Amino acid sequence: MREAKKPLAHARGLGECVTEPRPLGSGFVCALALLLAGCGSIGEPLYPALRIPSRVIDLAVTEQGENLDIAFTIPPLTVEGLPLKEIGGVDLRVGPSPAGNGFNVDEWANSAMSVKVPTPAAPGPVQALVPVSAFVGKEVIAAVRVSNPRGRDPGWSDFKTFNVQAPLPDPAGFRAAADPKGVALTWSGPSPSQFRIFRQAEQQPKPILLATATEPGYIDISAEYGKTYRYSIQAVRDNIESNVVGPETITPIDTFPPDVPSGLTASVGIGAVELAWNRNTESDFKEYRVLRSEDGGPFAEIARGLDAPIYSDRNFQSGKHYRYQVLAVDEGGRGSVPCQPVEITAP
């Protein structure tokens, strides 16, 4: 005879491990379905990013004073297109071109000078100075590579070839002074050379290139009296540059009278002696004044407040000999020297 099943309550009472069946909840079913769906297919494995900096592509070399000025930019992204967060080091080298027809990168790198460049904290522009003393008269090659903290790099930048020459002397005796036309800059410098003139006006964050001169000396006619300016200059010859000299700071003050009027003429008109001359161009010009001398006597003022370079003298006597002069006056009341006189006999 089979043993009859014990009631559930009796089994529990005897300490048997019995699990009471329960219906599955909807939350459990959904979770199980999602789990099974996620495990249904296997994708490509994800490898860790290498974080190698991108290759430098803007290396530039100039000779300035007694140094080679080498500049470049560390790109903001890695070779994988991710933001560059850590820089392991900068390997900048400068050295003579290897002998022979071919260029061997390893041969050049082993013989080139390694330039110490502090590791930047973030991507961006980098500048390094290398003395030219060891390279004068030689052709040198420069290149740079940037590595990650594990020492991995994308390879050398573009290779820049540069012919190093003897340093260009700096301009000497640089001075800035107020001038009737603006600010006059004077200096002496190596010849033949061109000279770059830099100016920093009020409210400007840094100097800008104002002009290039072929001879020592320049007048800044755009300068305004009462405003402060800082000027610097630099000599340039071929592909080498001197150091930048300056700045010279000046606030020009107008203490100058207008130019002497030029081109004065006198002619007989209908009932008048007609005077005409060239117009003054000063920004602070105010008026002209006319002087007259009769039969060799002293000059006396016969007109003032003229804003046009013409005048008709109707107060004369026929047969008398007259001489005329004109002077200009500015807003500050400063008068020019009278111009050379012109003569005429009244009809």
C-alpha positions as CSV (number, residue, x, y, z in Angstrom):
1,M,0.0,0.0,0.0
2,R,1.2,3.5,-0.9
3,E,1.7,5.9,1.9
4,A,-0.9,8.6,1.9
5,K,0.3,12.2,1.3
6,K,0.6,14.3,4.4
7,P,-1.3,17.4,4.6
8,L,0.8,20.6,4.0
9,A,0.3,21.8,7.4
10,H,1.5,18.5,8.9
11,A,4.6,18.6,6.7
12,R,5.5,22.0,7.9
13,G,4.9,21.0,11.4
14,L,7.5,18.2,11.0
15,G,10.1,20.7,9.8
16,E,10.2,19.6,6.1
17,C,11.4,22.2,3.5
18,V,8.4,22.7,1.4
19,T,7.9,25.7,-1.0
20,E,4.5,26.8,-1.6
21,P,3.9,27.5,-5.3
22,R,3.0,31.1,-6.1
23,P,1.9,32.9,-9.3
24,L,4.6,34.9,-11.2
25,G,4.2,38.7,-10.9
26,S,4.2,40.9,-14.0
27,G,7.4,42.8,-12.9
28,F,9.4,39.6,-12.8
29,V,8.1,38.5,-16.2
30,C,9.2,41.9,-17.8
31,A,12.6,41.8,-16.2
32,L,13.2,38.3,-17.4
33,A,12.1,39.2,-20.9
34,L,14.5,42.2,-21.0
35,L,17.4,40.0,-19.7
36,L,16.8,37.4,-22.4
37,A,16.5,40.0,-25.1
38,G,19.9,41.6,-24.1
39,C,21.7,38.3,-24.2
40,G,20.3,37.4,-27.5
41,S,23.2,38.8,-29.6
42,I,26.9,39.6,-29.0
43,G,28.3,42.8,-30.5
44,E,31.9,43.8,-31.3
45,P,34.2,44.0,-28.2
46,L,35.0,47.6,-27.0
47,Y,38.7,48.2,-26.7
48,P,40.1,50.9,-24.3
49,A,41.0,54.3,-26.0
50,L,44.7,54.8,-26.7
51,R,44.5,58.5,-26.0
52,I,47.4,59.3,-28.4
53,P,47.6,63.1,-29.2
54,S,47.0,64.1,-32.8
55,R,49.9,65.1,-34.9
56,V,51.2,68.7,-34.9
57,I,50.5,70.3,-38.3
58,D,51.5,74.0,-37.8
59,L,55.1,74.0,-36.8
60,A,56.7,77.4,-37.7
61,V,60.4,78.5,-37.3
62,T,61.6,82.1,-37.4
63,E,65.0,83.6,-36.5
64,Q,64.6,86.5,-34.1
65,G,67.6,88.2,-32.6
66,E,70.0,85.5,-31.2
67,N,67.3,82.7,-31.1
68,L,65.3,80.5,-33.3
69,D,61.7,81.1,-32.3
70,I,59.8,77.8,-32.8
71,A,56.0,77.8,-32.4
72,F,53.3,75.2,-32.8
73,T,49.9,74.1,-31.5
74,I,49.1,70.9,-29.6
75,P,45.7,69.8,-31.1
76,P,42.8,69.5,-28.7
77,L,41.8,66.0,-29.9
78,T,43.4,62.5,-29.9
79,V,43.9,60.5,-33.0
80,E,40.6,58.8,-32.2
81,G,38.8,62.2,-32.1
82,L,38.4,62.3,-28.4
83,P,39.2,65.3,-26.2
84,L,42.9,65.3,-25.2
85,K,42.9,65.3,-21.4
86,E,46.5,64.4,-20.6
87,I,49.9,65.2,-22.2
88,G,52.8,63.0,-21.5
89,G,55.6,65.0,-23.0
90,V,56.8,67.1,-25.9
91,D,59.8,66.0,-28.0
92,L,61.1,69.0,-29.9
93,R,64.4,68.6,-31.9
94,V,66.5,70.9,-34.1
95,G,69.6,69.8,-36.0
96,P,71.6,70.1,-39.2
97,S,70.4,68.4,-42.3
98,P,72.2,65.0,-42.6
99,A,74.8,64.7,-45.2
100,G,74.0,62.9,-48.4
101,N,71.1,63.0,-50.8
102,G,68.5,61.1,-48.7
103,F,66.9,62.1,-45.5
104,N,66.9,59.5,-42.7
105,V,64.5,60.4,-39.9
106,D,66.3,58.2,-37.3
107,E,69.7,59.6,-38.3
108,W,68.5,63.1,-38.0
109,A,66.7,62.5,-34.7
110,N,69.8,60.9,-33.1
111,S,72.0,63.8,-34.0
112,A,69.6,66.7,-33.5
113,M,69.5,68.9,-30.4
114,S,66.7,68.0,-28.0
115,V,65.0,71.2,-26.9
116,K,63.6,71.2,-23.4
117,V,59.9,72.0,-23.5
118,P,57.9,72.0,-20.2
119,T,54.9,69.6,-20.5
120,P,51.8,71.8,-21.0
121,A,48.8,71.1,-18.8
122,A,46.4,71.4,-21.7
123,P,46.4,71.5,-25.5
124,G,47.1,74.9,-27.1
125,P,50.0,77.1,-28.5
126,V,53.6,76.3,-27.4
127,Q,56.7,78.5,-28.0
128,A,60.3,77.6,-27.6
129,L,63.6,79.5,-28.1
130,V,66.7,77.9,-29.4
131,P,70.1,79.8,-29.5
132,V,71.3,80.2,-33.1
133,S,75.0,80.3,-32.1
134,A,75.6,76.6,-32.8
135,F,73.8,76.8,-36.2
136,V,75.0,80.0,-37.9
137,G,75.6,79.3,-41.6
138,K,73.9,75.9,-41.5
139,E,70.7,74.5,-42.8
140,V,68.7,73.0,-39.9
141,I,65.6,70.8,-39.7
142,A,63.1,71.1,-36.9
143,A,60.2,68.8,-35.9
144,V,58.1,67.9,-32.9
145,R,56.0,65.1,-31.6
146,V,53.7,65.0,-28.6
147,S,53.1,61.8,-26.6
148,N,50.6,60.6,-24.1
149,P,51.5,59.6,-20.5
150,R,52.4,56.1,-21.7
151,G,54.9,57.5,-24.2
152,R,52.9,56.8,-27.3
153,D,52.9,59.4,-30.0
154,P,51.4,59.9,-33.6
155,G,54.8,60.5,-35.2
156,W,56.8,63.6,-36.1
157,S,55.1,66.8,-37.3
158,D,55.9,68.2,-40.7
159,F,59.7,68.9,-41.0
160,K,60.7,72.5,-41.3
161,T,64.0,73.4,-43.0
162,F,65.6,76.7,-42.1
163,N,68.9,78.5,-43.2
164,V,70.3,80.1,-40.1
165,Q,72.1,83.4,-40.6
166,A,74.1,85.7,-38.4
167,P,71.7,87.6,-36.0
168,L,70.3,90.9,-37.3
169,P,71.3,93.9,-35.1
170,D,68.5,95.6,-33.2
171,P,67.5,99.2,-34.2
172,A,69.2,101.7,-32.0
173,G,68.3,105.1,-30.6
174,F,64.6,104.6,-30.9
175,R,62.6,107.8,-30.0
176,A,59.0,109.0,-30.3
177,A,58.2,112.7,-30.3
178,A,55.2,115.0,-31.0
179,D,55.1,116.4,-34.5
180,P,53.0,118.9,-36.3
181,K,51.6,116.0,-38.4
182,G,51.2,113.5,-35.5
183,V,54.0,111.4,-33.8
184,A,57.5,111.3,-35.3
185,L,59.5,108.0,-34.8
186,T,63.3,108.1,-35.3
187,W,65.9,105.4,-35.0
188,S,69.1,104.0,-36.7
189,G,69.2,100.5,-38.0
190,P,71.1,97.9,-40.1
191,S,71.0,98.5,-43.8
192,P,69.5,97.1,-46.1
193,S,66.5,96.3,-43.9
194,Q,62.9,96.9,-43.6
195,F,61.4,98.0,-40.3
196,R,58.1,96.9,-38.8
197,I,56.4,99.5,-36.7
198,F,54.0,98.4,-34.0
199,R,51.5,100.6,-32.1
200,Q,49.3,100.0,-29.1
201,A,46.7,102.7,-28.6
202,E,44.4,103.2,-25.6
203,Q,42.0,100.4,-24.9
204,Q,43.9,98.0,-27.2
205,P,45.0,94.8,-25.4
206,K,48.2,94.3,-27.4
207,P,50.3,96.1,-30.1
208,I,49.3,95.8,-33.8
209,L,51.4,96.2,-36.9
210,L,51.0,99.9,-37.9
211,A,53.3,100.1,-40.9
212,T,56.5,98.9,-42.6
213,A,59.2,101.4,-43.4
214,T,62.2,101.0,-45.8
215,E,64.3,103.7,-44.1
216,P,64.8,104.7,-40.5
217,G,62.1,107.2,-39.5
218,Y,58.3,107.3,-39.7
219,I,55.5,109.8,-39.0
220,D,52.3,108.4,-37.6
221,I,49.8,110.9,-39.1
222,S,46.9,108.9,-37.7
223,A,47.9,109.7,-34.1
224,E,45.7,112.2,-32.2
225,Y,46.9,114.8,-29.8
226,G,46.0,114.1,-26.2
227,K,45.9,110.3,-26.6
228,T,48.5,107.9,-25.3
229,Y,50.4,105.5,-27.6
230,R,53.1,102.8,-27.2
231,Y,55.4,102.3,-30.1
232,S,57.9,99.4,-30.9
233,I,60.0,98.6,-33.9
234,Q,61.8,95.6,-35.4
235,A,64.3,95.2,-38.2
236,V,63.6,92.5,-40.9
237,R,65.9,91.2,-43.6
238,D,64.9,88.2,-45.8
239,N,63.7,85.6,-43.3
240,I,65.4,86.9,-40.2
241,E,64.2,89.4,-37.6
242,S,65.8,91.5,-34.9
243,N,64.5,91.7,-31.4
244,V,61.5,94.0,-31.0
245,V,62.8,97.3,-29.6
246,G,60.6,99.4,-27.3
247,P,58.0,100.3,-26.3
248,E,58.3,104.1,-26.3
249,T,55.2,105.7,-24.7
250,I,54.0,109.1,-25.7
251,T,51.0,111.4,-25.2
252,P,51.5,114.0,-28.0
253,I,50.5,117.5,-27.2
254,D,49.8,120.1,-29.9
255,T,52.2,123.0,-29.4
256,F,52.7,123.6,-33.2
257,P,51.3,126.4,-35.2
258,P,49.7,125.7,-38.6
259,D,51.7,125.4,-41.7
260,V,52.6,128.6,-43.5
261,P,50.0,129.2,-46.3
262,S,51.5,128.5,-49.8
263,G,50.9,129.5,-53.4
264,L,49.7,133.0,-52.7
265,T,48.9,135.0,-55.9
266,A,47.5,138.5,-56.5
267,S,45.6,139.6,-59.6
268,V,43.6,142.6,-60.8
269,G,39.9,141.9,-60.8
270,I,36.8,144.1,-61.3
271,G,37.2,146.8,-58.7
272,A,39.3,144.6,-56.5
273,V,42.7,143.0,-56.0
274,E,42.0,139.3,-56.0
275,L,44.1,137.1,-53.7
276,A,44.2,133.2,-53.7
277,W,46.4,130.6,-52.0
278,N,46.5,126.9,-51.2
279,R,44.2,125.5,-48.4
280,N,45.7,124.3,-45.1
281,T,44.9,120.7,-44.1
282,E,45.4,120.8,-40.3
283,S,42.5,119.2,-38.4
284,D,42.5,122.1,-35.9
285,F,42.7,124.9,-38.5
286,K,40.5,128.0,-37.6
287,E,41.1,130.9,-39.9
288,Y,43.2,133.0,-42.3
289,R,44.4,136.5,-41.8
290,V,45.5,138.9,-44.5
291,L,48.3,141.5,-44.2
292,R,49.0,144.4,-46.6
293,S,51.8,146.9,-47.1
294,E,51.3,150.2,-49.1
295,D,54.2,151.7,-51.1
296,G,56.9,149.9,-49.1
297,G,55.4,150.7,-45.6
298,P,54.9,148.2,-42.7
299,F,52.5,145.4,-43.0
300,A,49.1,145.8,-41.3
301,E,46.2,143.3,-40.9
302,I,43.3,144.1,-43.2
303,A,41.2,140.9,-42.8
304,R,40.7,138.0,-40.4
305,G,38.3,135.1,-39.8
306,L,38.6,133.8,-43.4
307,D,37.8,130.1,-43.7
308,A,38.4,129.9,-47.4
309,P,41.8,130.5,-49.2
310,I,40.6,133.6,-51.1
311,Y,40.1,137.3,-50.5
312,S,39.1,140.4,-52.5
313,D,40.7,143.6,-51.5
314,R,38.4,146.4,-52.6
315,N,39.8,149.1,-50.4
316,F,42.7,150.4,-52.5
317,Q,43.9,153.4,-54.4
318,S,44.7,153.3,-58.1
319,G,48.4,153.6,-58.9
320,K,49.7,152.5,-55.5
321,H,52.0,149.6,-55.0
322,Y,50.8,146.9,-52.6
323,R,52.3,143.9,-51.0
324,Y,50.2,141.1,-49.5
325,Q,50.9,138.3,-47.0
326,V,48.6,135.6,-45.5
327,L,49.0,133.6,-42.2
328,A,47.0,130.7,-40.7
329,V,45.7,130.4,-37.2
330,D,44.5,127.2,-35.4
331,E,41.9,126.6,-32.7
332,G,44.5,127.2,-30.0
333,G,45.2,130.7,-31.2
334,R,48.6,129.7,-32.6
335,G,49.5,131.6,-35.8
336,S,51.8,130.6,-38.5
337,V,54.6,132.7,-39.9
338,P,53.2,135.0,-42.7
339,C,53.9,133.6,-46.2
340,Q,56.2,135.2,-48.7
341,P,54.7,138.5,-49.9
342,V,53.3,139.0,-53.4
343,E,53.3,142.5,-55.1
344,I,50.9,144.3,-57.4
345,T,50.2,147.8,-58.5
346,A,46.6,148.8,-58.3
347,P,45.0,149.8,-61.6
